[in-house]
Amino acid sequence: MKITTTRFGDIDVKESEFITLHGSILGFEHLREFVLLSGEQNTPFWWLQSVQEPAVAFVVINPQIVKPDYAPAISEDDFEFLDIKKKKDIALLAIMTIRSNPLRITVNLRAPILINARTRKANQIILADSEIPIQYDVLDNKEHLNKDLLEEGTHHANGLAMISPSV
């Protein structure tokens, strides 16, 4: 199936590569199907591209790259909602915001996207812990980056297959 994207043009994807939201991303409740695209080589950032809206794509990252001790308390209800039964089926992505000042990059650690890597069902969850930041500043905390995951993160996203569009 061909989908049209603003950043990557037309790309071929299989429906089996879709990530289907069984909840929604705040502010984008009407969008349900996404694909995970790798952008430039050797970067830990990916694009969570809407299948329905060519202009909607979120820059995402494995949150443990920017905060190695990130271990959110996810409720059993969230796991059940997405039919996650095994730890290996858990994939977490955090939405990044890149401001007009390129030195101000933040990651929303309070509302990660929880994905069942086996079924590709997903939902943005809101964590109850108010100490977890909504705008975690990546560059202010760059000394904490997980270098091993940073290297590994350029190749896969928590076990999810990504699509490399021809640009």
Protein Blocks (a to p, Z undefined) as FASTA:
>chain_A
ZZddfklopadddfklpccdfbdcehilmbmbdcdddfdehiabdcdddfklmklccddd
dfklmmmmlccdddfklmmmnopabfklpccdddddddfblklccddfklccdddfknop
acddddfblkbcfbdcfklmmmmpcfklmmmmmmbgghiacddddZZ
